[in-house]
Amino acid sequence: MNRTIKKITTVVFGLMFLVSCGSDQNEGSDNKTAYELMETAFEDYPNESEIKPMMEDVMKTYKMQVTDENLQKVASMLINLRKESKVGVTEMEILKHMYQNGSATNTLPDQATISFLYLESTK
């Protein structure tokens, strides 16, 4: 289990790094906010009013500043985890699990991985 968490966490960190390298390339987004992008990119197209409270609380829990750039990094991480799911775990399910059960003793990527693996095994 620890090996799986480390492997997925490494992938998540790598993806966050790649996203941060390309964060200046906002062409084609028509100046949409991070939440507007999440509404269309997340599975089941949740509303900003569903995403924002949980996302901001989770980011504050893990001492991450709530900026458009950081929101996009976290959203990309959630999207990539959803794409890895074999049973259809969604971004909002991961975010909700982090919001309800997360521990500030973990890093945000570690908690996302833990939440993802838990949901993947119980869905």
Backbone hydrogen bonds, N-H to C=O, Kabsch-Sander energy under -0.5 kcal/mol:
donor,donor_aa,acceptor,acceptor_aa,energy
5,I,1,M,-2.4
6,K,2,N,-2.4
7,K,3,R,-2.3
8,I,4,T,-2.7
9,T,5,I,-2.8
10,T,6,K,-2.2
11,V,7,K,-1.9
12,V,8,I,-2.8
13,F,9,T,-2.9
14,G,10,T,-2.3
15,L,11,V,-2.5
16,M,12,V,-2.6
17,F,13,F,-2.3
18,L,14,G,-2.3
19,V,15,L,-2.4
20,S,16,M,-2.3
21,C,17,F,-2.0
22,G,18,L,-1.3
23,S,20,S,-0.9
25,Q,22,G,-1.5
26,N,24,D,-1.3
29,S,26,N,-1.7
32,K,29,S,-1.6
37,L,33,T,-2.1
38,M,34,A,-2.2
39,E,35,Y,-2.2
40,T,36,E,-1.1
41,A,37,L,-2.0
42,F,38,M,-2.8
45,Y,42,F,-1.7
50,E,47,N,-1.5
51,I,47,N,-1.9
52,K,48,E,-3.0
54,M,50,E,-0.6
55,M,51,I,-2.8
56,E,52,K,-2.7
57,D,53,P,-1.8
58,V,54,M,-2.8
59,M,55,M,-2.6
60,K,56,E,-2.2
61,T,57,D,-2.3
62,Y,58,V,-1.7
63,K,60,K,-1.7
64,M,59,M,-3.2
65,Q,63,K,-0.5
67,T,65,Q,-1.4
71,L,67,T,-2.9
72,Q,68,D,-2.3
73,K,69,E,-1.8
74,V,70,N,-2.5
75,A,71,L,-2.7
76,S,72,Q,-2.5
77,M,73,K,-2.1
78,L,74,V,-2.4
79,I,75,A,-2.6
80,N,76,S,-2.5
81,L,77,M,-2.1
82,R,78,L,-2.5
83,K,79,I,-2.2
84,E,80,N,-1.0
84,E,81,L,-0.7
85,S,81,L,-0.7
85,S,82,R,-1.1
94,I,90,T,-2.0
95,L,91,E,-2.9
96,K,92,M,-2.8
97,H,93,E,-2.2
98,M,94,I,-2.5
99,Y,95,L,-2.5
100,Q,96,K,-2.6
101,N,97,H,-2.9
102,G,98,M,-1.8
106,N,103,S,-2.0
111,Q,107,T,-2.7
112,A,108,L,-2.6
113,T,109,P,-2.1
114,I,110,D,-2.7
115,S,111,Q,-3.0
116,F,112,A,-2.6
117,L,113,T,-2.8
118,Y,114,I,-2.4
119,L,115,S,-2.7
120,E,116,F,-2.8
121,S,117,L,-1.8
122,T,118,Y,-1.1
123,K,119,L,-1.5
